[in-house]
Amino acid sequence: MATLTIRNLDDEIKEQLRLAAARNGHSMEEEVRAILRQAMLGSTPNYGLASRVRQRFAALSDSELTIPARDMPTRQLEIE
């Protein structure tokens, strides 16, 4: 495999890259590989289900997610 060094990268780009990598649960280096792979080959790496779900809903805030009401009454735990 080849090694690539990128110099003079804007701080804002690096920060966005760091945040994207954290959201996707992997290193900045792996994030760059995924971005380059998608840009050059048009495919995305096969991440696990949890990573794909996290990626899908990363832009949503808590106020945008509807939490269903819990209308079942609580019951006392019986220990014998």
Contacts in CASP RR format, 6 or more apart in sequence:
PFRMAT RR
TARGET T0000
AUTHOR 0000-0000-0000
METHOD contacts of the structure
MODEL  1
MATLTIRNLDDEIKEQLRLAAARNGHSMEEEVRAILRQAMLGSTPNYGLA
SRVRQRFAALSDSELTIPARDMPTRQLEIE
14 28 0 8 1.000
17 28 0 8 1.000
17 31 0 8 1.000
17 32 0 8 1.000
18 28 0 8 1.000
20 31 0 8 1.000
21 27 0 8 1.000
21 28 0 8 1.000
21 30 0 8 1.000
21 31 0 8 1.000
23 54 0 8 1.000
23 55 0 8 1.000
23 58 0 8 1.000
24 31 0 8 1.000
24 34 0 8 1.000
24 47 0 8 1.000
24 51 0 8 1.000
24 54 0 8 1.000
24 55 0 8 1.000
25 51 0 8 1.000
25 54 0 8 1.000
33 45 0 8 1.000
34 44 0 8 1.000
34 45 0 8 1.000
37 43 0 8 1.000
37 44 0 8 1.000
37 45 0 8 1.000
38 44 0 8 1.000
47 55 0 8 1.000
57 65 0 8 1.000
END
